[in-house]
Amino acid sequence: MISHPERSEIHLEGVLHALSDPLRLRIVRELAEAGAERRCGSFEHAVTKSTMTHHFKVLREAGLIRQRQEATLRLTSLRREDLDPVYGAGIRPAASTRSSPRRSMRSARIVPPSVAARPQLSWTLSTPSRVQ
C-alpha cells in the first residue's frame, strides 16, 4: 500500500522543499501538462531508477503527487484536487521552456490565495558594503 498525506497534512514548507529540486519541479510540470496519470517509467530523465524513486517519494510525502499500483505499473498523478483548495490556482507551472533547470525553477509560481489578490511586490538583495 502506498501512503499519502491527508489534505490537512500538506504544508507549504514541505511543498516548497519538494519543488526546490529542479528535477522534481520538472516532474510536477510534466504531470501538470499531461493532465492525467503517467507511468513512472515514462519520465525520461538522465538519472537512475533509484534516484527517480527517491524524487517520487519526496513529492508524494509533500502531498504534490498521488501514486497507485496497477499490476506491475506505478501510476503517478498531480494532486490538483487537494492542492487547489489549499493554494487556489497558486501552484501552476509556467509554460515549459525545456531550458536549463535553473530557469525552470525561476519560472515556477507559487502564490497563496491571500497573496494572489494583492499587487506583486518586488524584492532585491543587496550585499553589505565593506567597512574599512
TAPESUL-V936577 format. One record per run of one state. SS is the DSSP state (helix for helix, strand for strand, loop for the rest). FROM is the first residue (numbers start at 1). TO is the last residue. If there is no record, write none. Layout:
SS_FROM_TO / SS_FROM_TO
This chain:
loop_1_6 / helix_7_9 / loop_10_11 / helix_12_19 / loop_20_21 / helix_22_34 / loop_35_37 / strand_38_39 / helix_40_42 / loop_43_48 / helix_49_62 / loop_63_64 / strand_65_70 / loop_71_72 / strand_73_78 / loop_79_79 / helix_80_87 / loop_88_90 / strand_91_92 / loop_93_100 / helix_101_107 / loop_108_108 / strand_109_110 / loop_111_112 / helix_113_116 / loop_117_132
